[in-house]
Amino acid sequence: MLITDVEVEGHGRVDVRLGGGRVVGIGRRRAGRGDVDGRGGALLVGLHDHHVHLAALAAEAASVRVGPAEAGDRDGLVRALRSGPPGEWVRAVGYHESVAGELDRGVLDDVAPDRPLRVQHRSGALWMWNSAALRAAGLGGGGDGRFWREDERLRGFTPPVRLDLRGVGARAAAYGITGFTNADPHPGRDLPELLSVLPQRLVVMGTGDAPVKFLLDDATLPTPDELAASVAAVRPRPVAVHCVTRVQLLVTLLALDEAGPVAGDRIEHGSVIPAETMPWLARLGVTVVTQPHFPVERGREYATDVDPDDQAHLYRCRSLAEAGILLAAGTDAPYGSADPWAVMRAAVERSRGEAVDRRAALDLFAGEPQHPSRIRRLTVGAVADLCLLHVPRKEALDLMSADVVRATFVGGRRITPLE
């Protein structure tokens, strides 16, 4: 494939030839027709979402959103959960206590006793069921109907959910996404095959040579020695450790010190990173895969939910980079916006000195799939996972919007209609 008249960083306006899934030539423009007329738009490496939950994202099409932005308050929650024919299961997602307080079996029975309800907390860690759902699943003794991190057990008790994976792939391609890292902690054996319908490249944590995910919770937190032993048991594979509190981070750093870091080790989220731990992180050489959009999307809730001592350390971005800590980003969709351009905008608009420049924001999604902090560049020999824009690079960085994306290529094959 020949893409003519595109702007490539370091080359100006050139023609780019693709072959065998790679970039085989970058040269000055010549007269004549190519396969794609770039019309002077920038050609970038494709975006890679370094932390996403694809099956959950695909299930959103069959779900009701009941978060603060959608339901608003208790009345909105009631309307959402009572919609649809009586007796049919309702799968609701994105709930936060700011809508109507804590939910349990009794509260949901008052809301809609005539249909099975299951409501997922915005964190993705907690499901709340009403009595009708427990009876329908044969779980009559389900206590208060609150299930913490029990997705695997509950999956066999609920009706199948239609997964709109093709829709996920198409929407992601329109954002310029050419690859995903699926971050589920316990991927089923059939997950890679299930996700294979996506046109994007895939890294599925816990499979093949991908990082092994370790999910930490404060209530069941291992000791540093125990976590170190678990890490050592999977070596030489890298690990991706879910850290959303300062104690989880400290246990992880102690464990990595004991087990020894390897290339590709990651801290997922790094929600709270105290300043005194940053030299430690830099010394270990681990990559922090962060979500700089969460303080923007969840600012109101974080103001009351997060300990005041942790407020200054939330989802660091610029301070990590300045401390020499390797950095990348993921959307964490569906628990955050699936639009990487919205994440980039949030990264450049952050407060408390955490804003990064626009180039650095773009690079958060430009890392290699297996090594997110190693930034890919468009060079001869590079894999032809590319994003063609309507506009030159500077204008795209100024706009920082998915509207600038014109076409997306994976392995040199176009996966979007050419607009």
C-alpha positions as CSV (number, residue, x, y, z in Angstrom):
1,M,0.0,0.0,0.0
2,L,1.2,3.5,-0.9
3,I,-0.1,6.4,1.3
4,T,0.8,9.7,-0.4
5,D,1.2,13.2,0.9
6,V,1.3,12.7,4.6
7,E,3.1,14.5,7.3
8,V,5.6,12.3,9.2
9,E,7.5,13.6,12.2
10,G,11.1,14.3,11.2
11,H,10.4,13.9,7.5
12,G,7.9,16.6,6.6
13,R,5.3,15.8,3.9
14,V,6.2,12.5,2.3
15,D,4.8,9.3,0.8
16,V,4.8,6.2,2.9
17,R,4.9,2.7,1.5
18,L,3.6,-0.3,3.5
19,G,4.4,-4.0,2.8
20,G,4.4,-7.2,4.7
21,G,2.7,-5.5,7.7
22,R,5.5,-3.0,8.1
23,V,6.6,0.4,6.9
24,V,9.0,-0.3,4.0
25,G,9.6,3.2,2.7
26,I,9.3,6.9,3.6
27,G,10.3,9.2,0.8
28,R,9.7,12.5,-0.9
29,R,6.4,13.0,-2.6
30,R,6.2,11.9,-6.3
31,A,3.7,12.7,-9.0
32,G,1.1,10.0,-9.4
33,R,-1.7,8.2,-7.5
34,G,-1.3,6.1,-4.4
35,D,-3.7,3.8,-2.7
36,V,-4.6,6.5,-0.1
37,D,-4.2,10.3,-0.6
38,G,-3.2,11.6,2.8
39,R,-4.1,15.2,1.8
40,G,-1.4,16.6,4.1
41,G,-2.7,15.0,7.3
42,A,-0.3,13.6,9.9
43,L,0.5,9.9,9.9
44,L,1.1,8.7,13.5
45,V,1.8,5.4,15.1
46,G,-1.5,3.9,16.2
47,L,-2.7,4.3,19.8
48,H,-2.4,1.4,22.2
49,D,-4.8,1.4,25.2
50,H,-2.5,-0.1,27.9
51,H,-5.3,-1.0,30.4
52,V,-8.8,-1.9,29.4
53,H,-11.4,-4.5,30.3
54,L,-12.7,-5.6,26.9
55,A,-15.5,-8.1,27.8
56,A,-16.9,-5.7,30.3
57,L,-16.7,-2.9,27.8
58,A,-18.5,-5.1,25.2
59,A,-21.3,-5.9,27.7
60,E,-22.1,-2.2,28.1
61,A,-24.4,-2.4,25.1
62,A,-26.6,-4.7,27.1
63,S,-26.4,-2.7,30.3
64,V,-28.1,0.3,31.9
65,R,-25.7,3.1,33.1
66,V,-26.6,4.4,36.5
67,G,-23.6,6.5,37.4
68,P,-23.7,10.1,38.7
69,A,-23.7,11.5,35.2
70,E,-26.5,9.2,34.0
71,A,-28.9,8.6,36.9
72,G,-28.0,11.7,38.9
73,D,-30.0,10.9,42.0
74,R,-32.3,8.2,43.6
75,D,-35.2,9.2,41.3
76,G,-33.1,8.7,38.3
77,L,-31.8,5.4,39.6
78,V,-35.4,4.2,40.1
79,R,-36.4,5.2,36.6
80,A,-33.4,3.5,35.1
81,L,-33.8,0.2,37.0
82,R,-37.6,0.0,36.4
83,S,-37.3,0.4,32.6
84,G,-38.0,-2.6,30.5
85,P,-40.5,-5.4,30.8
86,P,-41.3,-6.7,34.3
87,G,-39.6,-10.0,35.0
88,E,-36.6,-9.4,32.8
89,W,-33.0,-9.2,34.2
90,V,-31.6,-5.8,34.4
91,R,-27.8,-5.4,34.3
92,A,-26.8,-1.9,35.6
93,V,-23.3,-0.5,35.7
94,G,-21.3,2.5,36.8
95,Y,-23.0,3.0,40.2
96,H,-21.5,5.3,42.8
97,E,-22.8,6.0,46.3
98,S,-23.2,9.7,45.5
99,V,-26.3,8.7,43.4
100,A,-28.4,7.1,46.2
101,G,-26.1,5.9,49.0
102,E,-25.1,2.3,49.6
103,L,-27.1,-0.4,47.8
104,D,-27.9,-3.8,49.1
105,R,-30.6,-6.4,48.7
106,G,-33.2,-4.5,50.7
107,V,-32.7,-1.2,49.0
108,L,-32.9,-2.8,45.6
109,D,-36.1,-4.7,46.6
110,D,-37.7,-1.4,47.4
111,V,-36.6,0.0,44.0
112,A,-37.8,-2.8,41.8
113,P,-39.1,-6.0,43.4
114,D,-40.7,-7.4,40.2
115,R,-37.5,-8.0,38.2
116,P,-34.0,-9.4,38.9
117,L,-31.6,-6.6,39.4
118,R,-27.8,-6.7,39.5
119,V,-25.9,-3.4,39.8
120,Q,-22.2,-3.1,39.4
121,H,-20.2,-0.5,41.4
122,R,-18.2,2.0,39.3
123,S,-15.0,0.4,40.6
124,G,-16.0,-2.9,38.9
125,A,-15.2,-4.7,42.2
126,L,-18.7,-5.0,43.7
127,W,-22.0,-6.4,42.5
128,M,-25.3,-5.7,44.3
129,W,-28.3,-8.0,43.7
130,N,-31.9,-7.8,44.7
131,S,-34.0,-10.7,46.0
132,A,-35.6,-11.4,42.6
133,A,-32.1,-11.9,41.1
134,L,-31.0,-14.1,44.0
135,R,-34.1,-16.3,43.6
136,A,-33.7,-16.5,39.8
137,A,-30.1,-17.6,40.2
138,G,-30.9,-20.1,43.0
139,L,-29.0,-18.1,45.5
140,G,-31.8,-17.5,48.0
141,G,-29.3,-17.4,50.9
142,G,-27.4,-14.6,49.3
143,G,-27.2,-12.5,52.5
144,D,-27.3,-8.8,51.8
145,G,-26.9,-9.3,48.1
146,R,-23.5,-7.6,48.0
147,F,-20.7,-9.6,46.2
148,W,-17.1,-8.3,46.4
149,R,-14.9,-9.6,43.6
150,E,-17.0,-12.6,42.9
151,D,-17.5,-12.2,39.2
152,E,-16.1,-15.7,38.4
153,R,-18.5,-17.4,40.8
154,L,-21.5,-15.3,39.8
155,R,-21.0,-15.7,36.0
156,G,-22.6,-19.1,36.0
157,F,-25.8,-17.9,37.7
158,T,-26.8,-15.1,35.3
159,P,-28.3,-15.2,31.8
160,P,-25.7,-14.8,29.0
161,V,-25.0,-11.2,28.1
162,R,-24.6,-10.2,24.5
163,L,-21.0,-8.9,24.0
164,D,-20.8,-6.3,21.3
165,L,-17.1,-6.9,20.6
166,R,-17.4,-5.8,17.0
167,G,-18.9,-2.5,18.1
168,V,-16.0,-2.1,20.6
169,G,-13.5,-2.7,17.8
170,A,-15.2,-0.3,15.4
171,R,-15.4,2.5,18.0
172,A,-11.8,2.0,19.0
173,A,-10.7,2.1,15.4
174,A,-12.4,5.4,15.0
175,Y,-10.3,6.7,17.9
176,G,-7.1,5.5,16.2
177,I,-6.6,2.6,18.6
178,T,-4.6,-0.2,17.0
179,G,-4.0,-2.3,20.1
180,F,-5.3,-3.2,23.6
181,T,-3.9,-4.6,26.7
182,N,-6.8,-6.5,28.4
183,A,-6.2,-6.2,32.2
184,D,-8.7,-8.7,33.7
185,P,-7.1,-10.4,36.7
186,H,-8.4,-13.9,36.0
187,P,-8.9,-14.3,32.2
188,G,-10.9,-17.4,31.3
189,R,-9.2,-19.9,28.9
190,D,-11.6,-18.9,26.2
191,L,-11.0,-15.1,26.5
192,P,-8.3,-14.8,23.8
193,E,-10.4,-16.6,21.3
194,L,-13.5,-14.5,22.3
195,L,-11.5,-11.3,21.8
196,S,-10.0,-12.5,18.5
197,V,-12.9,-10.9,16.5
198,L,-11.4,-7.5,17.3
199,P,-9.3,-6.0,14.5
200,Q,-6.8,-4.6,16.9
201,R,-3.7,-6.3,18.3
202,L,-4.2,-7.8,21.7
203,V,-2.1,-8.4,24.8
204,V,-4.2,-10.4,27.3
205,M,-2.7,-10.3,30.8
206,G,-2.2,-13.7,32.3
207,T,-1.8,-15.5,28.9
208,G,1.2,-16.3,26.8
209,D,4.1,-14.1,27.6
210,A,1.9,-11.2,28.7
211,P,2.3,-9.8,32.3
212,V,0.7,-11.7,35.1
213,K,-1.9,-9.6,36.9
214,F,-1.9,-9.4,40.7
215,L,-5.0,-7.8,42.2
216,L,-4.5,-6.4,45.6
217,D,-7.2,-5.4,48.1
218,D,-6.5,-3.9,51.5
219,A,-8.7,-6.4,53.3
220,T,-6.9,-9.4,52.0
221,L,-3.5,-7.8,51.5
222,P,-0.5,-10.3,51.4
223,T,2.6,-9.5,53.3
224,P,5.6,-8.3,51.3
225,D,7.2,-11.7,51.7
226,E,4.1,-13.5,50.5
227,L,3.7,-11.2,47.4
228,A,7.4,-11.6,46.7
229,A,7.1,-15.4,46.7
230,S,4.1,-15.1,44.3
231,V,6.0,-12.8,42.0
232,A,9.1,-15.1,42.0
233,A,6.9,-18.1,41.2
234,V,5.9,-16.5,37.8
235,R,9.4,-15.3,36.8
236,P,10.8,-14.6,34.3
237,R,7.4,-13.3,33.2
238,P,6.7,-9.6,34.2
239,V,4.0,-8.8,36.6
240,A,1.3,-6.1,36.6
241,V,0.2,-5.2,40.1
242,H,-3.0,-3.4,40.8
243,C,-2.2,-0.6,43.3
244,V,-5.0,1.8,44.3
245,T,-3.9,2.7,47.9
246,R,-0.6,3.7,49.5
247,V,-0.4,0.5,51.5
248,Q,-0.8,-1.6,48.4
249,L,1.9,0.4,46.7
250,L,4.3,0.0,49.6
251,V,3.7,-3.8,49.8
252,T,4.3,-4.0,46.1
253,L,7.6,-2.1,46.2
254,L,8.9,-4.2,49.1
255,A,7.9,-7.4,47.2
256,L,9.6,-6.2,44.0
257,D,12.7,-5.3,45.9
258,E,12.8,-8.8,47.3
259,A,11.9,-10.7,44.2
260,G,13.9,-8.4,41.9
261,P,12.3,-6.5,39.0
262,V,12.3,-7.6,35.4
263,A,11.7,-5.6,32.2
264,G,8.0,-5.1,31.7
265,D,7.0,-5.0,35.3
266,R,4.1,-2.6,35.8
267,I,2.1,-0.8,38.5
268,E,-1.5,-0.6,37.4
269,H,-3.3,2.7,38.3
270,G,-0.8,4.0,40.9
271,S,-3.8,5.8,42.3
272,V,-1.9,7.1,45.3
273,I,1.9,7.6,45.0
274,P,3.4,9.5,47.9
275,A,6.3,11.7,46.9
276,E,8.7,9.8,49.1
277,T,8.2,6.6,47.1
278,M,9.0,8.1,43.7
279,P,12.8,7.5,43.9
280,W,12.1,3.9,44.9
281,L,9.9,3.5,41.8
282,A,12.5,5.0,39.6
283,R,15.2,2.7,41.0
284,L,13.1,-0.4,40.4
285,G,12.5,0.7,36.8
286,V,8.8,-0.4,36.8
287,T,6.3,1.3,34.5
288,V,3.3,3.1,36.1
289,V,0.2,2.6,33.8
290,T,-2.0,5.4,35.1
291,Q,-5.5,7.0,34.3
292,P,-4.9,10.8,34.4
293,H,-8.6,11.3,33.5
294,F,-10.0,9.9,36.7
295,P,-9.4,13.0,38.8
296,V,-11.3,14.9,36.1
297,E,-14.1,12.4,35.6
298,R,-14.5,11.7,39.4
299,G,-13.3,14.9,40.9
300,R,-16.5,15.6,42.9
301,E,-16.6,12.1,44.4
302,Y,-12.8,12.0,45.1
303,A,-13.2,15.3,47.1
304,T,-15.2,13.4,49.7
305,D,-14.2,9.7,49.2
306,V,-10.4,10.1,49.3
307,D,-8.5,10.7,52.5
308,P,-7.3,14.3,52.6
309,D,-3.7,13.1,53.1
310,D,-3.9,11.3,49.8
311,Q,-5.5,14.1,47.7
312,A,-2.2,15.5,46.6
313,H,-0.9,12.1,45.4
314,L,-3.8,11.1,43.2
315,Y,-3.0,9.7,39.7
316,R,0.3,11.5,39.4
317,C,1.5,12.2,35.9
318,R,4.0,15.0,35.3
319,S,5.7,14.5,38.7
320,L,6.3,10.8,37.9
321,A,7.9,11.7,34.5
322,E,10.1,14.4,36.1
323,A,11.2,11.8,38.7
324,G,12.4,9.5,35.9
325,I,9.6,7.0,36.4
326,L,8.4,5.2,33.3
327,L,4.9,6.1,32.4
328,A,2.0,5.1,30.2
329,A,-1.8,5.3,30.2
330,G,-4.9,3.2,29.8
331,T,-8.5,4.2,29.7
332,D,-9.6,1.4,32.2
333,A,-12.8,1.3,30.1
334,P,-15.6,0.7,30.9
335,Y,-14.7,2.1,34.3
336,G,-13.5,5.2,32.7
337,S,-13.9,6.9,29.3
338,A,-13.0,4.6,26.4
339,D,-11.8,7.7,24.4
340,P,-7.9,8.0,24.6
341,W,-8.1,11.5,23.3
342,A,-10.3,12.5,26.3
343,V,-7.6,10.9,28.5
344,M,-4.9,13.0,26.8
345,R,-7.0,16.2,27.2
346,A,-7.3,15.4,30.9
347,A,-3.6,14.9,31.2
348,V,-2.8,18.3,29.8
349,E,-5.5,20.0,31.9
350,R,-4.5,18.4,35.3
351,S,-4.1,20.6,38.3
352,R,-1.7,20.5,41.3
353,G,1.3,20.6,38.9
354,E,0.5,17.3,37.3
355,A,-0.3,18.6,33.8
356,V,2.0,17.3,31.0
357,D,2.6,18.8,27.6
358,R,0.6,17.7,24.6
359,R,3.4,15.6,23.0
360,A,3.9,13.8,26.3
361,A,0.1,13.2,26.5
362,L,0.1,11.6,23.1
363,D,3.1,9.4,24.0
364,L,1.1,7.9,26.9
365,F,-0.7,5.8,24.3
366,A,2.3,5.4,21.9
367,G,4.2,2.8,23.8
368,E,5.0,-0.7,22.7
369,P,2.3,-3.2,23.6
370,Q,4.6,-5.4,25.8
371,H,6.7,-2.4,27.0
372,P,4.3,0.6,27.4
373,S,7.0,3.1,28.2
374,R,9.1,2.4,25.1
375,I,7.7,4.9,22.6
376,R,7.1,3.8,19.1
377,R,8.0,6.1,16.2
378,L,7.1,5.9,12.5
379,T,10.3,4.7,10.9
380,V,11.2,2.3,8.1
381,G,10.9,-1.2,9.4
382,A,8.3,-0.3,12.0
383,V,5.1,-2.3,12.4
384,A,2.5,-0.7,10.2
385,D,0.0,0.0,13.0
386,L,-0.9,3.6,12.0
387,C,-3.3,6.4,12.5
388,L,-4.0,8.8,9.6
389,L,-5.3,12.2,10.6
390,H,-7.4,14.8,8.8
391,V,-5.0,17.6,9.9
392,P,-1.2,18.1,10.5
393,R,0.3,17.1,13.8
394,K,0.4,20.5,15.4
395,E,-3.3,21.1,14.8
396,A,-4.1,17.6,16.1
397,L,-2.3,18.3,19.3
398,D,-4.0,21.6,19.7
399,L,-7.5,20.0,19.1
400,M,-6.7,16.8,21.0
401,S,-10.0,15.2,19.8
402,A,-10.9,11.9,18.2
403,D,-12.5,14.0,15.4
404,V,-9.1,14.4,13.9
405,V,-8.8,10.6,13.1
406,R,-9.4,9.8,9.5
407,A,-8.3,6.2,9.1
408,T,-6.6,3.4,11.2
409,F,-4.3,0.7,9.9
410,V,-3.2,-2.5,11.7
411,G,-0.4,-4.4,10.1
412,G,-0.8,-2.2,7.0
413,R,-4.5,-3.2,6.6
414,R,-7.1,-0.4,6.9
415,I,-9.6,-1.3,9.6
416,T,-11.8,1.8,9.2
417,P,-13.7,3.3,6.3
418,L,-11.7,6.1,4.7
419,E,-13.5,9.3,5.3
